[in-house]
């Protein structure tokens, strides 16, 4: 008889107990009975047997485990591949998100540079239906439309008659509506938690913030930018369950300045009966956009108006000929080239520059030889044209390219516009572009170039995110020399004391700037009485900090103030001055009750035109 091999591995059990009386004793030729084992011995033997595997048994078990793990791995890989190749439809995706606690994407708060909330999420509820579980569709439609009258009955009936397993009845209902729908007790109708994006400041910064759709996905502005940084991926993978899981997105915007700019633009648009208006404040030391508004605008809480083509962001999406503000580029180019100095002169006698069949006229003609600063203060087209011709077409194009004016400007805002450049750039194009006609750019793009002219020559792409001056300098490109920048600041300041920028020369803030008036192109022709006006001002000119920009689309003259004129000095300049007076104290820009001491030392050394007439010689 063969014994259990597992048993043979152990010694026989020993016992001291004597045999009981009457028990038969084994004879010599009979096999001895199997000895009894204790419970501890049995357990010890079982564990030993479990871990003592023969080679044959262990290889079979390892193979089985490998097969199981391989099957699990292949299943997971197949599932991931199906997600990539066949993404869920919106309803299925919404239902899956609902299982995790909400039907919409959770978003971080957006705050201004001082921590004020610009956009946030609130919890809400949406009504859904399972058409297959609704037996009386007509009754359900009648009851639901009685409680939710804004629902279209025909559309709802079509939804409930479909073969879908899940349809939305109404998104983002109020608590009272939820109670009323619940009381209806309709089988197959239920509620899912939802998130609604709320903008507590209404229209303030609407074009910057953008909007989200019903699924709380960003579709414009900074909301879309946030999604592009990976928010949707984090949410879909379950890493975000509530807004508190994410740090707020801090913008460069100052909400107080934003309100002030929009308010003054609204005043100017009404006062001058303009078709539209826009404005911005740029920190020239960091490239931060402190405020930006474009009217007409919209309320992101009710984003349907955002689709109106008249409500575009004119600072970033519209492209326009910027008029005489481009003369700042022309003078900076001339000075930085070394071919001209601040003391160069230009003959404008006759008031007309003949170039082939083209005639270039002066608007504020002096009919004499003028200095370079006078080209700016008198806004001389002829003087600007002669500077550009002195540089030449290739040099002119290269300079504007370097200043970022020939390429689409990319900021955090997804919306931007491509400049309109002459298809064939000849000398006549260089002449007209020198004084702001023939090249259309976004106003924010032109503002960045003027900021570089004022800040020492450092070109920075504007940003809507808060950053420090050192962070900005790491990304900046030096496009002008410090000497050219000082000369341009002096010329812009001179324009505020004796030129076209007087309307914005708010006392104690040492303002400098330039006007720009351009005739609009309608059906390929310039129309004289339909103007686009611009004003750019920098303060303070001795140590530039902020650039203020105002544009107005088709402003009308106000007889009591400007007579028949509707040029930039009489509208955009006035609005810019009002913005500076209102916003400078908010931004902590200290008034200078005494003029700065020697603000332009190099200009004094060179004996520049009228330098002895500027404050703080």
C-alpha positions in Angstrom: 0.0 0.0 0.0 1.4 3.3 -1.0 1.3 6.0 1.7 0.5 9.7 1.2 3.8 11.3 0.2 2.9 14.4 2.2 2.4 12.3 5.3 5.7 10.5 4.8 7.5 13.8 5.1 6.6 13.9 8.8 7.5 11.8 11.8 4.7 9.5 13.3 2.6 11.1 15.9 3.5 10.0 19.5 1.0 9.5 22.3 1.3 8.5 26.0 -2.3 7.3 26.3 -2.7 3.5 27.0 -5.1 1.4 24.9 -8.6 1.2 26.3 -9.9 -2.0 27.7 -11.7 -4.2 25.2 -10.0 -2.8 22.2 -8.6 -5.3 19.7 -4.8 -5.2 19.4 -3.1 -5.4 16.0 -1.5 -8.7 14.9 2.0 -8.9 13.4 0.8 -9.6 9.8 -1.9 -6.8 9.7 -1.0 -3.3 8.6 -0.8 -0.8 11.5 -3.7 1.8 11.6 -2.9 5.3 10.4 -1.8 7.4 13.3 -4.0 10.4 14.1 -2.6 14.0 13.5 -3.1 17.1 15.5 -4.7 20.2 14.0 -1.4 22.1 14.2 0.3 19.4 12.4 -2.3 19.3 9.6 -2.0 23.1 9.1 1.8 22.9 9.1 1.7 20.2 6.6 -0.8 22.1 4.3 1.3 25.2 4.3 4.4 23.3 3.5 2.7 21.5 0.7 1.4 24.8 -0.7 4.9 26.3 -1.0 6.7 23.1 -1.9 6.0 22.9 -5.6 7.5 20.5 -8.0 9.1 21.8 -11.1 6.2 20.5 -13.2 3.5 22.1 -11.0 5.2 25.5 -10.6 5.7 26.0 -14.3 2.1 25.3 -15.0 0.9 27.8 -12.4 3.4 30.5 -13.6 2.0 30.0 -17.1 -1.5 30.4 -15.9 -0.8 33.6 -14.0 1.1 35.0 -17.0 -1.9 34.2 -19.2 -4.3 36.0 -16.8 -2.1 39.1 -16.6 -1.7 39.2 -20.4 -5.4 39.1 -20.9 -6.0 41.9 -18.4 -3.3 44.0 -20.1 -4.7 43.4 -23.6 -8.2 44.3 -22.3 -7.0 47.6 -20.9 -5.0 48.5 -24.0 -8.0 47.7 -26.2 -10.2 49.9 -24.1 -7.8 52.8 -24.2 -7.5 52.4 -28.0 -11.3 52.5 -28.3 -11.4 55.8 -26.3 -8.9 57.3 -28.7 -10.5 56.1 -31.9 -14.2 56.3 -30.9 -14.6 59.1 -28.4 -17.9 59.3 -26.5 -20.7 61.4 -27.9 -21.5 64.5 -25.8 -24.5 62.8 -24.1 -22.5 59.7 -23.1 -19.6 61.8 -22.0 -22.0 63.9 -19.9 -23.5 60.8 -18.3 -20.1 59.4 -17.5 -19.1 62.7 -15.8 -22.4 62.6 -13.9 -21.3 59.4 -12.3 -18.3 61.3 -10.9 -20.5 63.9 -9.4 -21.3 66.4 -12.2 -22.3 66.6 -15.8 -20.1 69.6 -16.8 -16.4 70.4 -16.7 -15.2 71.9 -13.4 -13.2 75.1 -13.9 -10.8 77.1 -11.8 -11.7 80.6 -10.6 -10.3 83.5 -12.6 -9.1 86.4 -10.5 -7.7 89.9 -11.3 -4.2 91.0 -10.2 -5.5 92.0 -6.8 -7.4 88.7 -6.1 -10.9 89.9 -7.1 -13.0 87.2 -8.7 -13.7 87.6 -12.4 -15.2 84.2 -13.1 -16.3 81.3 -10.9 -18.4 78.1 -10.8 -21.6 77.6 -8.9 -23.4 74.3 -8.3 -26.7 73.8 -10.1 -29.0 71.0 -11.4 -30.1 69.9 -14.9 -33.1 67.8 -15.9 -32.7 64.7 -18.0 -35.1 62.1 -19.4 -34.8 58.4 -20.4 -37.2 58.2 -23.3 -37.5 54.4 -23.1 -38.8 54.6 -19.6 -41.5 57.3 -20.3 -44.7 55.5 -21.3 -47.0 58.5 -21.9 -44.9 61.0 -23.9 -47.6 63.5 -24.5 -48.5 63.7 -20.9 -44.8 64.2 -20.0 -44.4 67.0 -22.5 -47.6 68.7 -21.2 -46.5 68.5 -17.6 -42.9 69.5 -18.2 -43.7 72.5 -20.4 -46.2 73.7 -17.8 -43.4 73.8 -15.2 -40.7 74.9 -17.6 -42.5 77.2 -20.1 -39.3 78.2 -21.8 -39.0 74.7 -23.3 -40.2 74.3 -26.8 -42.9 71.6 -26.7 -42.2 70.3 -30.2 -38.5 69.9 -29.6 -39.1 68.1 -26.3 -41.6 65.7 -27.9 -39.1 64.9 -30.6 -36.5 64.2 -27.9 -38.8 61.9 -25.9 -39.9 60.1 -29.0 -36.3 59.3 -30.0 -34.6 55.9 -29.4 -31.9 57.4 -27.3 -31.3 56.2 -23.8 -30.6 59.7 -22.4 -31.7 63.2 -23.4 -31.5 66.6 -21.8 -34.8 68.3 -20.9 -33.3 71.5 -19.6 -29.9 72.5 -18.4 -29.2 74.6 -15.3 -32.6 75.0 -13.7 -33.4 76.9 -10.5 -34.0 75.2 -7.1 -37.7 76.1 -7.3 -38.0 74.6 -10.8 -36.3 71.4 -9.4 -38.9 71.1 -6.7 -41.8 71.6 -9.2 -40.4 69.0 -11.6 -39.8 66.6 -8.7 -43.4 66.9 -7.7 -44.6 65.9 -11.1 -43.3 62.4 -10.4 -42.8 61.4 -14.0 -41.0 58.0 -14.3 -37.9 58.3 -16.5 -37.3 62.0 -15.6 -34.5 62.8 -13.2 -31.8 65.3 -12.1 -28.1 65.5 -12.4 -25.7 67.8 -10.6 -24.3 70.5 -12.9 -21.9 73.4 -12.9 -22.6 76.9 -14.2 -20.0 79.5 -15.0 -20.8 82.9 -13.5 -19.2 86.3 -14.2 -20.0 88.5 -11.2 -18.9 91.7 -12.9 -21.1 91.4 -15.9 -19.7 93.1 -19.0 -16.4 94.0 -17.3 -13.5 92.4 -19.2 -15.9 90.3 -21.3 -13.6 90.2 -24.4 -10.7 89.1 -22.1 -12.6 86.4 -20.2 -14.5 85.0 -23.1 -17.3 82.5 -22.5 -18.0 78.8 -21.9 -20.7 76.6 -23.4 -23.4 74.6 -21.6 -20.8 71.8 -20.8 -18.6 74.5 -19.1 -16.0 74.2 -21.9 -14.2 77.4 -22.8 -15.0 78.5 -26.3 -13.4 82.0 -26.4 -11.0 84.3 -24.5 -9.1 83.2 -21.5 -11.6 80.5 -20.8 -10.5 78.8 -24.0 -6.9 79.4 -23.2 -7.3 77.6 -19.8 -8.7 74.6 -21.6 -5.8 74.5 -24.0 -3.4 74.2 -21.0 -4.8 70.7 -20.3 -7.8 71.4 -18.1 -10.1 69.1 -20.2 -7.6 66.2 -20.0 -7.3 66.5 -16.2 -11.0 66.6 -15.8 -11.7 63.6 -18.1 -9.1 61.6 -16.2 -10.7 62.3 -12.9 -7.9 64.4 -11.4 -10.3 67.3 -10.8 -13.4 66.8 -8.7 -14.1 70.4 -7.5 -12.8 73.9 -8.1 -10.8 73.9 -4.9 -8.6 71.2 -6.5 -7.2 73.9 -8.8 -5.3 77.1 -8.1 -7.1 80.3 -9.4 -5.8 81.7 -12.7 -4.6 85.2 -12.0 -4.8 87.7 -14.8 -2.8 90.9 -15.2 -6.1 92.9 -15.3 -6.9 95.4 -12.6 -10.7 95.3 -12.2 -10.9 98.9 -10.9 -9.0 100.2 -14.0 -11.1 97.9 -16.2 -14.3 99.5 -15.0 -12.9 103.0 -15.4 -11.8 102.4 -19.0 -15.1 100.9 -20.1 -17.0 103.7 -18.4 -15.0 106.4 -20.2 -15.2 104.7 -23.5 -19.0 104.5 -23.1 -19.1 108.2 -22.4 -16.9 109.0 -25.4 -18.9 106.7 -27.7 -22.2 108.5 -26.7 -20.7 112.0 -26.7 -19.1 111.7 -30.1 -21.8 109.5 -31.6 -19.2 106.9 -32.6 -20.0 103.6 -34.2 -17.6 101.8 -31.8 -14.8 102.5 -29.3 -12.0 100.6 -27.6 -9.2 101.2 -25.3 -6.4 99.6 -23.3 -3.8 100.2 -20.6 -0.4 98.5 -21.0 2.4 98.3 -18.4 5.4 99.1 -20.6 7.8 97.6 -18.1 6.2 94.1 -18.1 4.0 94.0 -21.1 1.0 93.2 -18.9 -2.4 94.3 -20.1 -3.9 96.2 -17.1 -7.2 96.9 -18.8 -8.8 96.3 -22.2 -12.4 97.1 -23.3 -14.1 97.2 -26.7 -17.6 98.6 -27.2 -20.2 97.4 -28.1 -19.5 94.4 -25.8 -21.6 91.6 -24.2 -22.4 90.0 -20.9 -20.6 86.6 -20.7 -23.5 85.5 -18.4 -25.7 85.8 -21.5 -23.2 85.0 -24.3 -25.7 84.9 -27.2 -24.8 88.5 -28.0 -21.1 87.6 -28.4 -21.8 86.2 -31.9 -22.9 89.7 -33.1 -20.1 90.7 -35.6 -20.3 94.3 -34.3 -19.2 93.1 -30.9 -15.7 91.9 -31.8 -12.6 92.7 -29.7 -11.4 95.6 -31.8 -8.1 95.9 -29.9 -7.0 92.4 -30.8 -9.2 91.1 -33.7 -9.9 94.2 -35.7 -7.1 95.5 -38.1 -6.9 99.1 -39.0 -4.7 101.7 -40.5 -3.4 103.5 -37.5 -2.8 107.0 -39.0 -0.2 109.3 -37.6 0.5 107.2 -34.6 2.7 105.2 -37.1 5.0 108.3 -37.3 6.4 107.2 -34.0 7.7 104.1 -35.8 9.1 106.2 -38.6 11.0 108.6 -36.4 12.3 105.7 -34.2 13.5 103.9 -37.4 15.2 107.0 -38.7 17.0 107.8 -35.4 18.0 104.2 -34.8 19.5 103.8 -38.3 22.1 106.4 -37.6 21.3 108.2 -40.9 19.3 110.9 -39.1 19.7 112.7 -35.8 17.3 114.6 -33.6 18.7 117.7 -35.2 18.0 116.6 -38.8 15.9 118.9 -40.9 13.3 118.4 -43.7 12.1 120.7 -46.4 8.3 120.8 -46.5 7.9 124.0 -48.5 5.1 123.9 -51.0 3.1 121.5 -48.9 3.1 118.8 -51.6 5.5 115.9 -52.3 5.3 114.7 -55.9 6.1 111.0 -56.4 5.3 109.8 -59.9 1.6 110.4 -60.4 1.0 110.5 -56.6 0.8 113.7 -54.5 1.4 113.7 -50.8 -0.2 116.6 -49.0 0.4 118.1 -45.5 -2.5 118.2 -43.1 -0.9 120.8 -40.8 1.5 122.4 -43.3 4.2 124.8 -42.2 5.6 125.5 -45.6 9.1 125.7 -44.3 12.1 123.6 -43.3 11.3 121.8 -40.1 13.3 119.8 -37.5 12.8 116.1 -36.7 10.8 116.9 -33.5 8.6 119.3 -35.6 7.8 116.5 -38.0 6.1 114.9 -35.0 4.5 117.9 -33.4 3.2 119.2 -36.7 2.4 115.6 -37.9 4.2 116.2 -41.2 3.4 113.6 -43.9 6.2 115.0 -46.1 8.8 114.9 -43.4 7.9 111.3 -42.5 7.9 110.2 -46.1 11.4 111.7 -46.6 12.7 109.8 -43.6 11.3 106.5 -44.8 12.7 107.1 -48.3 16.1 107.8 -46.7 16.0 104.3 -45.1 14.7 102.6 -48.3 12.1 99.9 -48.9 14.1 96.9 -47.6 15.2 98.7 -44.5 11.7 100.0 -43.8 10.2 96.5 -44.1 12.9 95.0 -41.9 12.3 97.6 -39.2 8.5 97.0 -39.1 9.2 93.3 -39.1 11.5 93.7 -36.1 8.8 95.7 -34.3 6.3 92.8 -34.8 4.0 94.7 -37.1 4.1 92.4 -40.2 3.1 89.2 -38.5 0.1 88.0 -36.5 0.5 88.8 -32.8 -0.1 85.8 -30.5 -1.2 86.4 -27.0 -3.1 84.1 -24.5 -6.3 85.2 -26.2 -7.0 82.6 -29.0 -8.6 85.4 -31.1 -6.2 87.4 -33.2 -5.9 89.0 -36.6 -3.3 88.9 -39.4 -2.0 92.3 -40.5 -3.0 93.5 -44.0 0.3 94.1 -45.9 0.7 95.4 -49.5 1.0 92.5 -51.8 3.7 94.4 -53.8 5.7 96.8 -51.6 7.2 99.6 -53.6 8.5 103.1 -52.7 5.0 104.6 -52.8 4.0 102.0 -50.1 6.9 103.0 -48.0 5.9 106.7 -48.3 2.3 106.2 -47.2 3.0 103.6 -44.5 5.5 106.1 -43.1 2.6 108.3 -42.0 0.1 105.5 -41.2 -1.7 104.5 -44.4 -1.4 101.3 -46.5 -0.7 98.9 -43.6 -3.4 97.7 -41.3 -2.6 96.1 -37.9 -4.4 95.3 -34.7 -4.3 98.2 -32.2 -2.9 96.1 -29.5 -0.1 95.1 -31.8 0.7 98.8 -32.6 0.5 99.5 -28.8 3.2 96.9 -28.1 5.5 98.6 -30.6 5.0 102.1 -29.1 5.6 100.6 -25.6 9.0 99.3 -26.9 9.8 102.8 -28.1 9.1 104.2 -24.7 10.5 101.6 -22.3 14.1 101.7 -23.5 13.7 99.7 -26.7 12.5 96.3 -25.3 9.7 94.7 -27.4 7.4 92.5 -25.3 4.4 90.5 -26.5 1.4 91.8 -24.4 0.2 89.3 -21.8 -3.0 88.9 -19.9 -1.3 86.9 -17.1 0.3 88.6 -14.1 4.1 88.6 -14.2 7.1 90.5 -12.8 9.4 92.8 -14.6 12.3 90.3 -14.4 10.1 87.6 -16.0 9.1 90.0 -18.8 12.7 91.0 -19.5 13.6 87.3 -20.0 11.2 87.1 -22.9 11.8 90.6 -24.3 13.8 91.5 -27.4 15.8 94.7 -27.6 14.8 96.4 -30.9 16.0 99.9 -30.3 18.9 101.6 -28.5 18.4 103.4 -25.2 19.5 106.6 -26.9 16.7 106.3 -29.5 14.2 105.6 -26.8 15.2 108.7 -24.9 14.9 110.8 -28.0 11.5 109.5 -28.7 10.3 110.1 -25.2 11.5 113.7 -25.4 9.7 114.1 -28.8 6.4 112.6 -27.4 6.6 114.8 -24.4 7.2 117.9 -26.6 4.1 116.9 -28.6 2.0 117.1 -25.3 3.3 120.6 -24.6 3.1 122.2 -28.0 1.6 119.6 -30.4 -1.5 117.5 -31.0 -1.3 115.6 -27.6 -2.3 118.6 -25.5 -5.8 117.2 -24.8 -4.3 114.3 -22.9 -1.6 116.3 -21.1 -3.1 115.9 -17.6 -1.2 118.1 -15.1 1.3 116.4 -12.7 1.6 113.2 -14.7 4.2 114.3 -17.3 2.3 112.8 -20.2 3.5 112.4 -23.8 1.7 111.0 -26.8 0.6 111.0 -30.4 -2.7 111.3 -32.3 -3.6 109.3 -35.3 -6.5 109.9 -37.8 -7.1 107.6 -40.8 -9.8 107.7 -43.4 -11.6 104.3 -43.6 -11.4 102.2 -46.7 -14.9 101.4 -47.9 -15.2 99.2 -51.0 -11.6 99.9 -51.9 -11.7 103.7 -51.6 -10.8 106.1 -48.8 -13.9 108.0 -47.5 -13.1 111.4 -46.0 -16.0 111.7 -43.6 -15.6 108.2 -42.1 -12.7 108.4 -39.8 -10.8 106.0 -37.5 -9.1 107.9 -34.8 -6.4 106.8 -32.3 -4.6 108.3 -29.4 -1.6 106.8 -27.6 -0.2 108.4 -24.5 2.6 107.3 -22.1 3.0 108.5 -18.5 5.3 109.6 -17.0 7.6 110.3 -19.9 10.8 110.6 -17.7 10.3 107.0 -16.3 7.6 105.4 -18.4 5.2 103.0 -16.7 1.8 102.9 -18.5 0.7 103.3 -22.1 -2.9 104.4 -22.6 -4.6 103.7 -25.9 -8.0 104.9 -27.2 -9.6 104.2 -30.6 -12.9 105.5 -32.0 -14.7 104.2 -35.0 -16.4 107.0 -37.1 -16.7 109.7 -34.3 -18.7 112.8 -35.2 -17.7 116.4 -34.6 -19.1 118.2 -31.6 -19.6 121.8 -32.8 -19.3 123.4 -29.4 -15.9 121.8 -28.9 -14.3 121.1 -32.2 -16.3 122.9 -34.9 -16.5 120.8 -38.0 -13.5 118.6 -37.0 -13.6 115.0 -35.9 -9.9 114.2 -35.9 -8.2 112.2 -33.1 -7.2 115.2 -30.9 -10.9 116.2 -30.5 -12.3 112.8 -29.4 -9.8 109.9 -28.8 -7.4 112.4 -27.2 -10.1 113.8 -24.9 -11.2 110.3 -23.8 -7.6 109.3 -23.1 -7.1 112.3 -20.9 -10.2 111.4 -18.9 -8.9 107.9 -18.5 -5.5 109.0 -17.3 -7.0 111.5 -14.8 -9.3 108.8 -13.4 -7.0 105.7 -13.5 -3.6 107.1 -12.5 -4.4 107.4 -8.8 -6.0 103.9 -8.8 -2.8 102.4 -10.3 -0.6 104.1 -7.8 1.0 106.5 -10.3 2.2 109.4 -8.1 1.6 112.9 -9.3 4.7 115.0 -9.9 3.9 118.5 -8.4 7.5 119.5 -9.4 8.8 118.8 -12.9 11.4 116.1 -13.0 15.0 117.2 -13.0 16.8 116.7 -16.3 14.5 114.0 -17.7 16.3 113.9 -21.1 20.0 114.5 -20.4 21.2 113.3 -23.8 18.8 115.7 -25.6 20.1 118.6 -23.6 23.7 117.5 -24.5 22.7 117.4 -28.2 20.9 120.7 -28.0 17.7 119.3 -29.4 14.9 121.5 -30.7 13.1 123.3 -27.9 14.6 121.1 -25.2 15.0 124.2 -23.1 11.3 124.8 -23.2 10.4 121.4 -21.6 9.6 121.2 -17.9 12.6 120.1 -15.7 15.4 121.1 -18.1 
